[in-house]
């Protein structure tokens, strides 16, 4: 599809349904969900276990072929948790699996297909056990690249970036870029440089929401119900 053919009224109804679905089906499964959330295609988000906490102004994007899966499988009674801070971005295909504790700081971004786990899930000699488990922590404003894997016991320092496809088995300090298998620091960021985070995007959420409405109304102004239905049933290369 080259453009969105939906009339604005249809698009608005779709967005309201997404919010209803999130509140009705996902919110009861979460320990907490902060205000200002955006779940895109929430019916492709799978939750298992508890507690799972998601902070304010989170953005979670899922697709039919790239489901988002957040799972808590406790190593023992009272353990296991997933805590996601404010202003975080969860992209399609992200999987987070916790046996003891996974904590993700504010403003973190997890790219397509990233995987975070705090356990081996099987022992080397006892394949029926959960294996070794150690907490994982992402400090504020960490960016995890496409298809990267974050393994047990890892802490990633504030502002650091993990390259696409990296496998992180050791902790990464703050203000670094790490890449490879196993991941190693390949670049240092300048801590004196001003860092723009996702929280800046939400500095005035009321105005942001109003601007989005105005932008979508302008973008979809020429769309009609008949034109949308025509595209659905008789698409052409000009669409």
C-alpha positions in Angstrom: 0.0 0.0 0.0 1.5 3.3 -1.1 -0.8 5.5 1.0 -3.5 5.3 3.6 -6.8 5.3 1.8 -9.0 5.4 4.9 -11.2 8.4 5.6 -10.2 10.2 8.8 -13.3 8.9 10.6 -12.4 5.3 9.9 -8.8 5.9 11.0 -10.0 7.5 14.2 -12.3 4.6 14.9 -9.4 2.2 14.3 -7.2 4.0 16.8 -10.0 4.0 19.4 -10.4 0.3 19.0 -6.7 -0.3 19.5 -6.9 1.7 22.8 -10.0 -0.2 23.8 -8.3 -3.5 23.1 -5.3 -2.6 25.1 -7.4 -1.5 28.1 -9.8 -4.4 28.0 -7.5 -7.3 27.1 -3.9 -6.3 28.0 -4.2 -3.9 30.9 -5.7 -6.6 33.2 -2.7 -8.8 32.6 -0.2 -6.1 33.6 0.9 -5.1 37.1 0.8 -1.5 35.9 0.5 0.5 32.7 1.3 4.2 32.7 -0.8 6.9 31.0 -0.1 8.1 27.4 0.6 4.6 26.0 0.4 3.7 22.3 -0.1 0.1 21.3 -0.2 -0.6 17.6 -2.0 -3.8 16.7 -2.2 -4.9 20.4 -3.8 -8.2 19.4 -0.3 -9.3 18.4 1.1 -8.6 21.9 1.4 -11.7 24.0 1.8 -11.5 27.8 2.6 -14.4 30.2 3.2 -14.4 33.9 3.7 -11.5 36.3 4.6 -9.0 37.4 5.0 -7.0 34.1 5.1 -3.2 34.5 5.2 -0.7 31.7 5.7 3.0 32.3 4.2 6.2 30.9 4.1 7.1 27.3 5.3 3.7 26.1 5.0 2.8 22.4 4.6 -0.9 21.6 4.4 -2.0 17.9 3.5 -5.5 17.0 2.6 -7.2 13.7 1.1 -10.6 12.7 4.5 -12.0 11.7 6.5 -10.2 14.4 4.6 -10.6 17.7 5.8 -8.9 20.8 6.2 -11.4 23.7 6.8 -10.5 27.3 7.1 -13.5 29.6 7.8 -14.1 33.2 8.8 -17.7 34.1 9.9 -17.5 37.8 13.1 -19.3 38.8 11.5 -19.7 42.2 8.5 -18.4 44.1 8.6 -14.6 44.4 11.2 -14.1 41.6 10.8 -13.0 38.0 9.8 -9.6 36.8 9.8 -7.3 33.8 9.9 -3.6 34.5 9.9 -1.2 31.5 10.3 2.5 32.2 8.7 5.7 30.8 8.9 6.8 27.2 10.2 3.4 25.9 9.8 2.0 22.4 9.2 -1.7 21.8 9.4 -2.6 18.1 7.9 -5.6 16.3 9.3 -9.0 17.2 10.8 -8.0 20.5 10.9 -10.8 23.1 11.7 -10.3 26.8 11.9 -13.4 29.0 12.5 -13.2 32.8 13.2 -15.8 35.4 14.6 -13.4 38.1 14.6 -9.7 37.0 14.8 -7.6 33.8 14.6 -3.8 34.3 14.6 -1.4 31.4 15.2 2.3 32.1 13.4 5.4 30.8 13.7 6.3 27.1 15.1 3.0 26.0 14.5 1.8 22.4 14.3 -1.9 21.4 14.5 -2.4 17.7 12.9 -5.1 15.6 13.6 -8.7 16.8 15.6 -7.8 19.9 15.7 -10.5 22.6 16.4 -9.9 26.3 16.7 -12.8 28.7 18.0 -13.2 32.2 18.3 -17.0 32.1 19.8 -19.9 30.1 16.5 -21.7 30.5 18.2 -25.1 30.5 21.3 -26.4 32.4 24.3 -27.8 30.7 23.9 -31.1 32.4 20.4 -30.9 33.7 18.2 -30.1 30.7 15.1 -30.1 32.9 16.2 -27.1 35.0 15.9 -23.4 34.2 19.7 -23.2 34.2 21.6 -20.2 35.5 19.8 -16.9 35.9 21.1 -13.4 36.7 19.3 -10.1 36.5 19.6 -7.9 33.5 19.5 -4.1 33.6 19.3 -1.5 30.8 20.1 2.0 32.1 18.3 5.1 30.8 18.3 5.9 27.1 19.8 2.6 25.9 19.2 1.7 22.2 19.2 -2.1 21.3 19.7 -2.7 17.6 17.8 -5.0 15.2 18.0 -8.7 16.2 20.5 -8.1 19.1 20.5 -10.5 22.0 21.0 -9.4 25.6 22.0 -12.3 27.8 21.8 -13.0 31.6 23.7 -10.9 34.0 24.3 -8.0 31.6 24.0 -4.3 32.5 24.1 -1.8 29.7 25.1 1.7 30.8 23.2 4.9 30.1 23.0 6.2 26.5 24.8 3.2 25.1 23.9 1.6 21.7 24.0 -2.1 20.9 24.6 -2.8 17.2 22.3 -4.9 15.0 22.8 -8.6 15.5 25.1 -8.2 18.4 25.2 -10.9 21.2 25.9 -9.2 24.5 27.2 -11.6 27.2 29.2 -9.1 29.3 28.2 -5.7 30.7 28.7 -2.6 28.5 29.6 0.7 30.1 27.7 4.0 29.7 28.1 6.2 26.5 29.4 3.4 24.3 28.6 1.7 21.0 29.0 -2.0 21.2 28.8 -4.5 18.3 29.7 -8.1 17.3 29.5 -11.6 18.7 30.4 -11.4 21.5 29.7 -7.7 21.7 32.6 -5.4 22.3 32.9 -1.6 22.6 33.7 -0.2 19.2 33.1 3.5 19.8 32.9 6.0 22.7 30.2 8.6 22.8 31.0 12.1 24.0 29.2 12.6 27.3 29.4 16.4 27.0 27.2 16.3 23.9 23.5 17.1 24.5 21.4 13.9 24.3 17.9 14.2 22.8 15.7 11.4 24.2 12.1 10.2 23.6 11.0 12.2 26.6 11.6 15.4 24.6 9.0 14.2 22.1 6.5 14.0 24.8 7.4 17.3 26.5 3.9 18.6 25.8 1.7 15.6 25.3 -1.5 17.6 24.9 0.0 19.7 22.1 1.5 16.5 20.5 -1.8 14.8 20.4 -3.5 17.8 18.9 -0.7 18.1 16.2 -1.2 14.5 15.3 -4.9 14.9 14.8 -4.3 18.0 12.6 -1.7 16.1 10.6 -3.8 13.1 10.1 -6.9 15.2 9.1 -4.8 17.0 6.5 -3.2 13.8 5.2 -6.5 12.0 4.8 -8.7 14.9 3.9 -9.3 13.8 0.3 -10.1 10.2 1.2 -13.6 8.9 0.8 -15.4 5.8 2.1 -16.1 4.7 -1.5 -12.4 5.2 -2.5 -11.3 3.2 0.5 -13.6 0.3 -0.2 -12.5 0.4 -3.9 -8.9 0.1 -2.8 -9.7 -2.8 -0.5 -11.5 -4.9 -3.1 -10.0 -3.6 -6.4 -6.4 -2.4 -5.6 -4.3 -1.0 -8.5 -0.7 0.1 -8.9 -1.8 3.7 -8.7 -2.9 3.1 -5.0 
